[in-house]
Amino acid sequence: MITTLRASAVVGLLAVLAACAEGSGGTTAAPATPGLELPDAADALVLSVEQTGGFTTPEMLAARLPVVSVYADGRVLTEGPVIAIYPGPAWPNVQVQQIDPADVRALAQRALDAGLAEDGDLGSPPLADATSTRFTLQTADQAFVREAYALAEGQDWPDSGLTEDQQEARARLAELRDALTDLTATLGADAVSETEPYEPAAVTALVRPWTEPADDLAPPAEVAWPGPALPGEPLAPGVTCLTVEGEQAAAVVAAARDATTATPWVGSDGARWSVTFRPLLPHEEGCADLTA
């Protein structure tokens, strides 16, 4: 009889605990955001970190690549190191790695935990012409964007003008940036593939009239432009843009990989042009995406 009563008490206690857990929204093992769902499309951008603004030319602003882009199928795109020579290579060193889609969801949750869904004031340190760091998270039904001015420069100097709450919020975003840009440390070496060159399906060309270099170097060799007619449509002050796809894109990429930033590109009419190349990322469609 005593054993039966004790067993009944245990069963009753477990029932009470289960009811309490249900009433409080689940057990402690439940994820922090149970409803977090990501886009289904393989090319859907889930997370990105970008540098925006700053003191530079409209051409460089349009050509700037995100620091890191994470896609629903686990692809991670970053800009790799560039050889330190002058003139530099014309083709940017965009690299791709692969992670498990389950890790993409974990990174999305990490972004939410870092405050991407919050809207508190992040402050503005008294620095001129600094860049802003923009974080984007895309779930299945909502996009979250948070931008912090001068985050790359830090915020711990005495005269930053930032409150403790602003410094704490910015520190969380900086930690997120560091986690997304070092996935080997964040997820483990076995969770991240080796880097490979990114092969874009399309590329944009940012075009302006070619001018003689202001140095004593020998004039660079001209290269016949293998893509659609230059210069394209206006994009920003002094800059035009055109999108190259299909077989022409392959020909343009091959030529760009053998060229430098000083190469004169000669159109079918004999005009010479300077071209800055910006490969389109999986979620981008054309020139309009470069100024979005």
C-alpha positions in Angstrom: 0.0 0.0 0.0 2.8 2.4 0.9 4.6 1.6 -2.3 1.4 2.2 -4.3 0.8 5.6 -2.6 4.4 6.7 -3.2 4.2 5.7 -6.9 0.9 7.6 -7.2 2.6 10.7 -5.6 5.5 10.5 -8.1 3.1 10.3 -11.0 1.1 13.2 -9.7 4.2 15.3 -9.2 5.3 14.6 -12.7 1.9 15.6 -14.1 2.1 18.9 -12.2 5.6 19.6 -13.5 4.5 18.8 -17.1 1.6 21.1 -16.7 3.8 23.9 -15.4 6.2 23.4 -18.3 3.4 23.5 -20.8 2.0 26.6 -19.3 5.3 28.4 -19.4 5.9 27.7 -23.1 7.8 24.4 -23.1 10.7 22.8 -21.4 14.2 24.3 -20.9 15.4 22.3 -23.9 13.1 24.2 -26.3 14.9 26.6 -28.7 14.9 30.3 -27.7 12.7 31.1 -30.8 10.5 28.1 -31.5 8.9 29.7 -34.5 12.1 30.7 -36.4 11.7 29.6 -40.0 14.1 30.4 -42.8 13.4 30.9 -46.5 13.1 27.7 -48.6 14.8 28.8 -51.8 18.5 27.7 -52.0 19.5 31.2 -53.3 17.7 33.0 -50.5 20.0 35.3 -48.5 19.6 34.6 -44.8 22.3 36.6 -43.2 24.7 39.3 -44.3 27.2 41.8 -42.9 28.0 44.9 -45.1 30.0 48.1 -44.8 28.0 51.0 -46.1 28.8 54.7 -46.7 32.2 56.1 -45.8 34.5 58.5 -47.8 34.9 56.9 -51.2 33.8 57.2 -54.8 30.3 56.3 -56.1 32.0 53.6 -58.2 33.6 52.0 -55.2 30.4 52.2 -53.2 28.5 50.3 -55.9 31.3 47.8 -56.3 31.7 47.1 -52.6 31.0 43.5 -51.7 29.4 42.3 -48.4 31.8 41.2 -45.7 29.9 37.9 -45.5 26.7 36.5 -47.0 25.1 33.3 -45.7 22.5 31.5 -47.9 19.7 29.1 -47.1 21.4 26.2 -48.7 24.5 26.7 -46.6 26.7 28.6 -49.0 28.8 31.3 -47.4 30.4 34.0 -49.6 33.3 36.3 -48.5 35.9 38.4 -50.2 39.3 36.8 -49.9 42.7 38.4 -49.7 44.0 40.4 -52.7 47.6 40.5 -53.8 49.3 43.8 -52.8 50.5 45.0 -56.2 49.9 48.1 -58.3 47.8 48.2 -60.3 45.8 45.5 -58.6 43.9 42.6 -60.2 40.7 43.6 -62.0 38.7 40.6 -60.8 37.7 40.5 -57.1 38.6 37.5 -55.0 35.2 36.2 -54.0 35.3 32.9 -52.2 32.6 30.4 -51.3 32.4 27.9 -48.5 29.7 25.4 -47.4 28.1 24.8 -44.1 25.2 22.6 -43.1 21.7 24.2 -43.4 21.1 23.4 -39.8 24.1 25.6 -38.9 22.5 28.4 -41.0 19.5 28.2 -38.7 21.8 28.3 -35.6 23.5 31.4 -37.0 20.1 33.0 -37.6 19.2 32.4 -34.0 22.5 33.8 -32.9 21.7 37.0 -34.9 18.4 37.3 -33.1 20.1 36.8 -29.8 22.5 39.6 -30.7 19.7 42.0 -31.1 18.9 42.2 -34.8 15.2 42.3 -34.1 15.7 45.2 -31.6 15.3 48.8 -32.5 17.0 50.7 -29.7 19.3 53.7 -30.5 22.9 52.6 -31.2 24.3 56.0 -31.0 26.7 57.8 -33.4 30.4 58.2 -32.3 31.9 61.6 -33.3 33.9 60.3 -36.2 33.8 61.8 -39.7 33.5 59.7 -42.9 33.4 56.4 -41.1 31.5 53.4 -42.5 28.4 51.9 -41.0 28.1 48.1 -40.4 24.7 46.8 -41.7 23.4 43.5 -40.5 20.5 41.8 -42.4 18.6 38.7 -41.3 15.9 37.3 -43.6 13.4 34.8 -42.1 10.6 33.0 -44.0 8.3 36.0 -43.4 10.3 39.0 -42.2 13.5 40.9 -42.7 15.4 42.5 -39.9 18.0 45.2 -40.6 20.2 46.9 -38.1 23.0 49.4 -38.8 25.7 50.8 -36.5 27.8 53.8 -37.5 31.6 53.4 -36.9 31.2 49.9 -35.4 34.4 48.8 -37.2 36.4 51.6 -35.4 35.3 50.5 -31.9 33.4 52.4 -29.3 35.5 52.3 -26.1 37.3 55.6 -26.3 36.4 58.1 -23.5 34.7 60.7 -25.7 32.6 58.3 -27.8 29.4 59.9 -26.5 27.8 56.5 -26.2 25.7 55.4 -23.2 26.3 52.1 -21.4 23.2 50.6 -23.1 24.5 51.7 -26.5 27.9 50.3 -25.9 26.4 47.0 -24.7 24.2 46.7 -27.8 27.1 47.6 -30.1 29.3 45.1 -28.4 26.8 42.3 -29.1 26.7 43.3 -32.8 30.5 43.4 -32.9 30.6 39.9 -31.4 28.0 38.7 -34.1 30.2 40.2 -36.8 33.2 38.4 -35.5 31.3 35.1 -35.2 30.0 35.3 -38.8 33.4 36.2 -40.3 35.2 33.4 -38.5 32.9 30.4 -38.9 35.7 27.9 -38.3 36.0 29.2 -34.7 32.2 29.7 -34.4 31.0 26.3 -35.7 34.2 24.2 -35.6 36.7 23.3 -38.3 34.8 20.2 -39.4 31.6 22.2 -40.0 33.1 24.5 -42.6 34.4 23.4 -46.0 37.5 24.6 -47.7 37.2 27.9 -49.7 36.8 27.8 -53.4 36.6 30.6 -56.0 33.0 31.8 -56.5 31.8 31.3 -60.1 29.0 33.8 -60.7 26.2 33.2 -63.2 26.2 37.0 -64.0 28.5 39.9 -63.5 28.0 43.7 -63.5 30.5 46.1 -65.1 30.8 49.6 -63.6 32.1 51.8 -66.4 33.7 55.2 -66.7 35.9 56.8 -69.5 39.5 55.6 -69.3 42.2 58.1 -68.4 46.0 57.9 -68.6 47.5 56.8 -65.2 49.1 59.6 -63.3 52.4 57.8 -62.8 55.5 56.8 -64.7 54.5 53.3 -65.5 54.3 52.1 -69.0 50.7 52.4 -70.5 48.8 49.1 -69.9 47.9 46.9 -72.8 44.4 47.4 -74.3 41.9 44.6 -74.2 39.0 44.2 -76.5 35.7 44.2 -74.5 34.0 40.8 -74.9 30.6 41.7 -73.5 27.6 43.8 -74.5 28.1 47.3 -75.7 29.7 49.7 -73.3 29.1 52.0 -71.4 25.6 50.8 -70.2 23.0 52.8 -68.2 23.7 55.5 -65.7 24.0 54.2 -62.1 25.6 56.9 -60.1 27.3 60.3 -60.8 30.0 59.6 -63.4 29.4 55.8 -63.5 27.4 53.6 -65.8 26.5 50.0 -65.3 25.6 47.0 -67.4 24.8 43.4 -66.5 26.5 40.5 -68.4 25.0 37.0 -68.4 25.3 33.7 -70.1 28.3 33.0 -72.4 29.2 36.6 -72.5 29.6 36.6 -68.7 32.0 33.6 -68.9 34.1 35.5 -71.6 34.1 38.7 -69.5 35.2 36.9 -66.3 38.0 35.1 -68.2 39.3 38.4 -69.6 38.9 40.2 -66.2 41.0 37.6 -64.5 43.9 38.4 -66.8 43.5 42.2 -66.5 44.3 44.9 -63.9 42.4 47.9 -62.5 44.3 50.1 -65.0 43.4 48.1 -68.1 41.8 50.1 -70.9 38.8 48.1 -72.3 38.2 48.9 -76.0 34.6 48.9 -77.2 33.4 48.1 -80.7 33.5 51.8 -81.5 37.2 52.1 -80.5 36.4 54.0 -77.3 38.5 53.1 -74.2 36.8 52.5 -70.9 37.8 51.8 -67.3 35.8 48.9 -65.9 35.3 47.8 -62.3 33.9 44.3 -62.0 31.3 43.3 -59.4 30.2 39.7 -59.6 26.5 39.3 -58.8 25.7 37.2 -55.7 23.2 34.4 -55.8 20.3 36.6 -54.6 21.1 39.6 -56.9 19.7 40.2 -60.4 21.4 43.3 -61.8 22.8 46.8 -61.5 19.9 48.0 -59.4 20.9 45.7 -56.6 24.3 47.5 -56.2 22.7 50.7 -54.9 19.8 49.1 -52.8 
